Amino acid sequence: MILKGEFRPHERIAEIRLAARLGISRTPVRLALERLSQEGLLEPSTGGGFAVREFTKRDIWDAIEMRGVLEGMAAKLAAERITDPNELTLLRQCNAEIDALMSVSPTAMQPGSGPTDELSRYGELNAAFHLALVDLAQSPMLRSVVDRVYAIPFASPAAPVPVSGRDIMPLAIEQHHEIIRAIEEKDGPLAERLTREHALVARRNLEIALAEIEKLSRLHMPGTSLIKLG
């Protein structure tokens, strides 16, 4: 509901009204609001309770930068900790499906194409790739921190931002392949560097998309209403 814009930035969420609207008791609503506050979508309200948080572009850039640092650390640890090349199977499967998706319908992911089924599927596969990468680090502590960063609008690898052009998507996919090779060769520093560079592609893609924020709003991209552009 927050990401769909049903609550505006700085709007206080009334626990009682929300519970009535959802047809549930106040206890699960309170727990949900506390969880969303921990994840960063809500913030304490001056009158008590929680209000919807507003994000500046700098907040989002910082979140993407943090994502790159954390995923880079994950890639480095993965290169150091995997003992069997078969542990990379899920990463390879995700990439293979993305390659197949692009070869069948490359134009579905071009600017202005809208939230197509292909674009949605790409987001799912990209998120699965990045989560599998983090899990290969074998660090529950790292995974918990990454999950918090992924909760920031547009910082997640599953963020449904329209692909900005032909030159960005092939680069992102090739970087996936390079990251896998670096991990398989147990080159931790290279895996870390490649993964941090990969986050820059996400930033570039988002910069272009935010330049057309009205278009994103018309396409009902989740989280658009939370971003302060001024």
C-alpha positions, 0 to 999 in steps of 0.5 A: 500500500505504501509503495503503491502510493496509497499513503503519501510521504510524511502521512501518519498511518493510523493504526486503528483505521488501518486495522479496520480497513484490513479487517484484522486486529491491531496487534499484527498491524502494529507489528507490521508497522514496526517492521516497516520502520526497521526496514526504512519505509516508515519513520517515527511520527511526532504525534506517536506511531509512524509516518511514511518516509520520503526519500531524496535522490541522494538517499537512493544513490546511497542505498545503491552504493551500499548495495554495491559494497555489500554485494561486493563483499558477498562475492568476495566471501563466496569466492573464498568459501565455496568448495564445489563449482556446483554451488554456482548452479543457481547463478548460472540458471538465472543467467541462462533464463535471462539470456533466453528471455532477451533472445526471445523478446529483446524489444519488450525491455526497451524504453517506453515498453511499459511493465510487460510480462518479460520485464517483470520476469527479468526483475524476478530473475535478476533478484534471484541472481543477486540473492543467490550471490549473497547466500553464497557468502554463507553469512547470515549477518551479511544477508540480514543487512542486505535485506534492509538495503533491498527494502529501500525503493528502487535499491533492490535488484527486483526494482521494476524500473523500465530498462533504459536502452540497448547499451545497458542491458547487455552490459549488466548481463555480461557482468553477471557472467564475469562475476560467476567466472571470478567466483569460480576461479576463486579470485575474491578481489576481482569478484568484489570489484566486478560486483561493485561496478555492477551496482553502477549500472543500476544507478545509471538505469535509475538516473535515466528513469527518474528523469522521466518520473511522470512517465514512471508514475503513469506506469504505476511503478512502486515507490515513485510517490515516495521520492522527492525530486527537488 
